[in-house]
Amino acid sequence: MFKKLHILLSFITISVLITVLIFPQNIISASLKGLLIWYKNVIPSLFIFMIGTTILSLTGFSYYLGKLFKNIMKPIFSVSPECAFPWITGLIAGCPFGAKVVSDLYKNGEISKRDAQLTLSFINTNGPIFIIGTIASSMLNYTQAGYFLIFILFISSISTSFIFRFIYNTKDNYYCLNKTFKTKNTSIGVIIKTAICSSSETIIMIGGFIVLFSVLTEAFEIWNIIYFIYKPLNYFFNISYEYIYSIFSGILEVTYGCEKISLWDCDLFIKMIFIGLIIGFGGISINIQTISVFSDTDLSPLLYIISRLINSLFTVLYIILFYGIFEKTIQKAVPTVLILQGTANFSDLYIIPSFFIIILSFIFCIKNTM
């Protein structure tokens, strides 16, 4: 199996390299676009969260945060309380960092394999800043659509965790391996250095994947692969090339696909369905990034991909069910002042309350340790 995958990867790599030699300008433009997305959107919104949550993980904050959410995690998600930490960081920072926290906790022995595999099934969603600022505000021009998508993704993740616990039915313990957190004799300087180095490695890896899949998308268009997919679908379902290209691009890379879908000349409801499908799945680029994060563990990539497929189906289902209820609220255009100022307004709306919640949790933890 792995040998066949290696042969396929080698073939694709050789084909891309030949394409670079024949169409250098197209590939360079695609690479530059991927780099700009990473530089302008990913680094500013994710890097500081990566450093902060890594520091909290190294200081054992997950143990104390688990106390605060001990009555929520097991009944709703069927995992130990310590999994509250990757759940919250996944909601705030988005993918693939939630998976990185899960991997760190699992390698440190703070959660079991069952906890780690189940938590991976429901935490890996796009961050609220990306959904509200980039997709809803910049692409769709409907602010409330972002809040609606966040609501849909939240209930979809809960539904996915409920279904997935039956798929991954193991006899591992519900609770973490280390029942009591023990503070390690590590200096603050070492903790901060480790957090920065680890986060830098992850953010560079994410940038590499974004550039790689930007180039792959351009290469697939040059090779007319999308056209070969389009022909049979157009024959049976009369679907335009623009729609097929947008969906295919979204399956590869979320940001590029959502941008293309937002330009469709159709009802917002149709756009929301396909954007929800892409975000719910996460795109091949993000999913490979996530798998690479926990690749040095024995957690199953196949089970993770299955959970993403389930999550995408729930996302589409809930959009269809709830869109009619919130339609008037969703279709409120973004005020001009917010468009001019960019996404900083939305960042403030989420970052400030998020840090406020963490501070309250920290106070609660200190109180319980006295």
C-alpha positions in Angstrom: 0.0 0.0 0.0 2.7 2.5 1.0 4.9 1.5 -1.9 2.0 2.3 -4.3 1.5 5.7 -2.6 5.2 6.4 -2.9 5.2 5.6 -6.6 2.1 7.9 -7.1 3.8 10.7 -5.1 7.0 10.4 -7.2 5.0 10.5 -10.4 3.1 13.7 -9.3 6.3 15.3 -8.2 8.1 14.6 -11.5 5.0 15.9 -13.4 5.0 19.1 -11.3 8.7 19.7 -11.8 8.3 19.3 -15.6 5.4 21.7 -15.5 7.6 24.2 -13.7 10.2 24.0 -16.5 7.5 24.4 -19.3 5.3 27.0 -17.6 7.6 28.8 -15.1 5.6 32.0 -15.0 2.3 30.3 -14.1 3.9 28.2 -11.3 5.8 31.2 -9.9 2.6 33.3 -9.8 0.8 30.4 -7.9 3.7 30.1 -5.5 3.7 33.8 -4.8 -0.1 33.8 -4.2 0.3 31.0 -1.7 3.2 32.8 0.1 1.1 36.0 0.3 -1.9 34.1 1.8 0.5 32.6 4.4 2.3 35.9 5.2 -0.8 38.2 5.3 -3.4 35.8 6.8 -1.9 32.8 8.5 1.1 34.1 10.4 -0.6 37.2 12.0 -3.7 35.3 13.1 -2.2 31.9 14.2 1.5 32.4 15.3 0.8 34.1 18.6 -1.9 31.6 19.5 0.5 28.8 18.8 3.1 30.2 21.2 0.6 30.9 23.9 -1.2 27.6 23.8 2.1 25.7 23.7 3.3 27.6 26.8 0.0 26.6 28.5 0.4 23.0 27.5 4.0 22.9 28.8 3.0 24.4 32.1 0.2 21.8 32.6 -2.7 24.2 32.2 -4.8 21.5 30.5 -5.1 19.7 33.9 -6.5 22.8 35.6 -8.8 23.7 32.7 -10.1 20.2 32.7 -11.4 20.8 36.2 -13.4 23.7 35.0 -15.0 21.6 32.2 -15.1 18.3 33.9 -18.9 18.2 33.8 -19.0 19.0 30.1 -16.4 16.9 28.2 -17.4 13.4 29.1 -21.3 13.7 28.8 -21.1 15.7 25.5 -17.9 14.4 23.8 -17.2 11.2 25.7 -13.6 12.2 26.5 -11.6 13.1 29.6 -11.8 16.7 31.0 -8.2 17.4 29.9 -9.4 17.4 26.3 -11.2 20.7 27.1 -7.8 22.5 26.4 -7.4 21.3 22.8 -11.1 21.8 22.2 -11.0 25.5 23.3 -7.7 26.2 21.5 -9.1 24.6 18.4 -12.2 26.9 18.5 -10.0 30.0 19.0 -7.0 29.3 16.8 -8.5 26.9 14.3 -6.8 24.1 12.5 -4.3 22.5 12.5 -3.3 23.8 15.9 -6.0 22.0 17.9 -4.5 18.7 16.6 -1.0 19.8 17.6 -2.2 20.3 21.2 -3.9 16.9 21.1 -0.6 15.4 19.9 1.4 17.1 22.6 -1.0 16.0 25.4 -1.0 12.4 24.1 2.8 12.2 23.8 3.1 13.6 27.4 0.8 10.9 28.7 -1.9 13.4 29.8 -4.7 11.9 27.7 -5.2 8.3 26.5 -5.2 7.2 22.8 -9.0 7.0 22.9 -9.2 10.5 24.1 -6.8 11.7 21.5 -8.5 10.0 18.5 -12.0 11.1 19.6 -10.9 14.7 20.2 -9.3 14.9 16.7 -12.7 14.1 15.3 -14.4 17.2 16.5 -11.8 20.0 17.1 -10.2 20.6 13.7 -12.3 23.5 12.3 -11.4 26.8 10.7 -10.9 29.6 13.2 -13.6 32.3 13.8 -11.4 35.1 12.5 -11.0 33.3 9.1 -14.7 32.5 8.9 -16.1 35.9 9.8 -13.3 38.1 8.5 -12.3 36.4 5.4 -15.2 34.3 4.2 -18.3 36.2 5.4 -17.0 39.8 5.3 -14.5 39.9 2.5 -15.8 37.1 0.2 -19.6 36.9 0.7 -20.1 40.5 2.0 -22.5 39.2 4.6 -21.2 39.5 8.2 -24.0 37.5 9.8 -23.2 34.6 7.5 -20.0 34.1 9.4 -21.7 33.7 12.8 -24.2 31.3 11.2 -21.3 29.2 9.8 -19.7 29.1 13.2 -22.9 28.0 14.8 -23.3 25.3 12.1 -19.7 24.1 12.6 -20.1 23.9 16.3 -23.2 21.7 16.3 -21.7 19.7 13.4 -18.6 18.9 15.6 -20.8 17.8 18.5 -22.8 15.5 16.1 -19.6 14.1 14.6 -18.2 13.3 18.0 -21.4 11.5 18.9 -21.3 9.3 15.7 -17.6 8.8 15.8 -17.5 7.3 19.3 -19.4 4.4 17.9 -17.0 4.0 15.0 -14.0 4.2 17.2 -15.4 1.8 19.9 -12.3 0.9 22.0 -11.9 -0.2 25.6 -9.4 2.5 26.5 -10.1 4.4 29.7 -12.1 7.6 29.5 -9.7 9.5 31.7 -6.1 10.6 31.2 -3.2 8.5 32.1 -1.6 11.0 34.5 -4.4 11.5 37.1 -2.4 14.2 38.9 -0.5 16.9 37.1 3.1 17.2 38.4 4.9 20.5 37.8 8.2 19.8 35.9 11.3 21.6 37.1 11.7 23.6 33.9 12.8 27.2 33.8 10.5 29.8 32.2 13.2 30.6 29.6 13.3 27.0 28.5 9.5 26.8 28.3 9.3 30.0 26.2 12.1 28.9 23.9 10.5 25.5 23.4 7.2 27.1 22.6 8.7 29.5 20.1 10.7 26.8 18.3 7.8 24.4 18.2 5.4 27.1 16.9 7.9 28.3 14.3 8.3 24.8 13.0 4.6 24.4 12.7 3.9 27.8 11.1 6.7 27.1 8.5 5.2 23.7 7.8 1.7 25.3 7.2 3.2 27.8 4.8 4.9 25.1 2.9 1.6 23.2 2.5 -0.2 26.4 1.3 2.4 27.1 -1.3 2.5 23.4 -2.4 -1.2 23.2 -2.9 -1.4 26.5 -4.7 1.1 25.1 -7.2 -0.8 21.8 -7.4 -4.0 23.6 -8.2 -2.3 25.6 -10.9 -0.7 22.5 -12.3 -4.0 20.6 -12.4 -5.5 23.5 -14.4 -2.6 23.4 -16.8 -2.9 19.6 -17.2 -6.7 20.0 -17.8 -7.4 17.4 -15.1 -10.4 19.5 -13.9 -11.7 19.6 -17.4 -11.7 15.7 -17.6 -13.7 15.7 -14.3 -16.0 18.3 -15.6 -17.0 16.5 -18.9 -18.9 13.5 -17.4 -20.5 15.6 -14.7 -21.7 18.1 -17.2 -23.0 15.4 -19.4 -25.2 13.8 -16.7 -26.0 16.8 -14.5 -25.4 19.8 -16.7 -23.0 21.5 -14.2 -20.9 24.4 -15.4 -17.1 24.3 -15.5 -17.0 27.3 -13.1 -18.8 25.3 -10.4 -16.7 22.2 -10.9 -13.4 24.2 -10.8 -14.5 26.0 -7.7 -15.5 22.9 -5.8 -12.3 21.0 -6.9 -10.1 23.9 -5.8 -11.9 24.0 -2.4 -11.3 20.3 -1.9 -7.6 20.9 -2.5 -7.3 24.3 -0.6 -10.1 25.9 1.4 -9.4 29.6 1.0 -9.0 29.5 -2.8 -12.1 27.4 -3.3 -14.3 29.5 -1.0 -13.2 32.6 -2.9 -14.2 31.1 -6.2 -17.6 29.9 -4.8 -18.3 33.4 -3.5 -18.2 34.7 -7.1 -20.9 32.4 -8.3 -23.9 34.0 -9.9 -26.5 32.2 -7.7 -28.5 32.4 -4.5 -26.5 32.9 -1.2 -28.1 29.6 0.1 -26.4 27.6 -2.7 -23.0 29.3 -2.0 -23.4 28.6 1.8 -24.1 24.9 1.1 -20.9 24.4 -0.9 -18.8 26.6 1.3 -20.0 24.6 4.3 -19.2 21.4 2.5 -15.6 22.6 1.9 -15.1 24.0 5.4 -16.7 21.0 7.1 -14.2 18.7 5.3 -11.3 21.1 5.7 -9.6 20.6 2.3 -6.8 18.1 1.5 -4.2 20.8 2.3 -5.3 21.4 5.8 -6.0 17.7 6.5 -2.5 16.7 5.4 -1.1 19.5 7.6 -3.1 18.1 10.5 -2.0 14.5 9.8 1.6 15.6 9.7 1.2 17.2 13.1 0.4 13.9 14.8 2.3 11.7 12.3 4.9 10.8 15.0 2.2 9.1 17.1 0.2 6.0 16.6 -3.1 7.9 16.0 -4.9 6.8 12.8 -5.0 9.2 9.8 -7.7 7.1 8.2 -10.0 7.5 11.2 -9.3 11.3 11.2 -10.3 11.6 7.5 -13.5 9.6 8.1 -14.4 12.0 10.9 -13.9 15.0 8.5 -16.2 13.4 5.9 -18.8 12.8 8.5 -18.4 16.4 9.7 -18.8 17.8 6.2 -22.1 15.9 5.7 -23.5 17.2 9.0 -22.4 20.7 8.0 -24.4 20.6 4.8 -27.4 19.0 6.5 -27.6 21.7 9.2 -27.2 24.5 6.7 -30.2 23.1 4.8 -32.2 22.7 8.0 -31.4 26.1 9.7 -30.8 28.5 6.8 -34.5 29.2 6.3 -34.9 30.1 10.0 -32.0 32.6 10.0 -32.2 33.8 6.4 -33.3 37.4 7.1 -30.5 37.7 9.7 -27.9 36.2 7.5 -28.5 38.4 4.5 -27.4 41.6 6.2 -24.6 43.3 4.2 -21.4 44.3 5.9 -21.3 48.0 6.8 -19.0 50.1 4.7 -16.8 51.1 7.6 -16.1 47.5 8.4 -15.1 46.7 4.8 -12.7 49.6 4.8 -11.1 48.6 8.1 -10.7 45.0 7.2 -11.0 42.1 9.6 -9.4 43.7 12.7 -12.9 44.5 14.1 -13.8 40.8 14.0 -10.5 39.8 15.5 -11.2 42.1 18.5 -14.6 40.6 18.9 -13.2 37.1 19.4 -9.7 37.6 20.8 -10.7 39.8 23.8 -13.5 37.5 25.1 -11.4 34.4 24.5 -8.5 35.7 26.6 -11.0 36.9 29.2 -12.3 33.3 29.4 -8.8 31.9 29.8 -8.0 34.4 32.5 -11.1 33.5 34.4 -10.1 29.8 34.0 -6.6 30.6 35.3 -8.1 32.3 38.4 -10.3 29.3 39.0 -7.3 27.0 38.7 -5.3 29.0 41.2 -8.2 29.0 43.6 -8.4 25.2 43.4 -4.7 24.7 44.0 -4.5 26.9 47.2 
